Amino acid sequence: MIDFVTGVSALAYFMMIAAATKQHFNSDKYPWGMHLISILSLIGVSFFMYTAFVLTLSHPVVVLLLIAAAFVLFLWAARHSSQRQLGLAFAEDFKTSGIITTGPWRFVRHPFYVSYVTFWFACALGTLHVVSIIVFGALLFIYVYSALREEAWLSGGDHGTTYLTYQRSTGFFLPTRVLRKVS
């Protein structure tokens, strides 16, 4: 039963981020990087669904909790960015109407990416299949690369000084307080 609930939760999350790609984020055209993310995501979610509904998930309770955390973080970020213009990853026409520093942006600079990474980590942990692990690793690399591209654009844009100040006080993918405790 837990595998089924976890599978349905993963499918709901996947459908939510797919819908948000069209509704919450905007771009004049669908960037090449988003095509790659979409292909990898379809492969990853297919392996996860097969494992959840046909085979047996590894660590299903932990996986379900991680998916729930990804869900909550995504919704929290969407709530705090709903009035802002956010572009798709890899968009050539990257636009912003300012720097968001409320909600999850108080803790990390890229809460949407953190949500995605958390979800794909959960999928890799749930299947422990080499394909899922490769999908997770590839998407992690892509999200970090995209976040760094966005930061370079923001640092050099209209809000550059504000963004650099914000960047020094807020963690990239992990909250600054966590990073200070580790170092």
Summary of the structure (lengths in Angstrom):
residues: 183
radius of gyration: 16.6
end to end distance: 41.0
largest distance: 52.1
contacts: 563
relative contact order: 0.15
helix: 72%
strand: 3%
